[in-house]
Amino acid sequence: MDNRMKGAIAALLPLLLLGAVACGGQQADGAALFAENCAICHGAQADGTMSGPPLVHRLYEPGHHSDFAFQNAAKNGVVAHHWDFGDMPPVPGVSEDEVAAIIAYIRNLQREGGIIR
């Protein structure tokens, strides 16, 4: 490997590390945002409660409930269609970026639970 290539790799390494930290940070932020806005109904680990369904469930995999579906649910609420918990109301005061962080957290839990790869 010549010195130019080594220099290019050295220049890119901090950016790659920053991206990895940002991604992990989004999941950490997502966990806190989920706890604050979602866990009361969907459970501390998105495993459901008597008030809301589990999100770590095959019905909520990306092929059935896309990230857009989660964004839409948070913004507009959802009419009950899979479970008998009643309609989900909109979640006021949560931005699209915050919902994206929550989705990243949920998708990670789904990955850990073997729902998605």
Secondary structure, 3 states (H helix, E strand, C coil): CCHHHHHHHHHHHHHHHHHHHHHHHHHHHHHHHHHHHCHHHHCCCCCCCCCCCCCCCHHHCCCCCCHHHHHHHHHHCECCCCCCCCCECCCCCCCHHHHHHHHHHHHHHHHHCCCCC
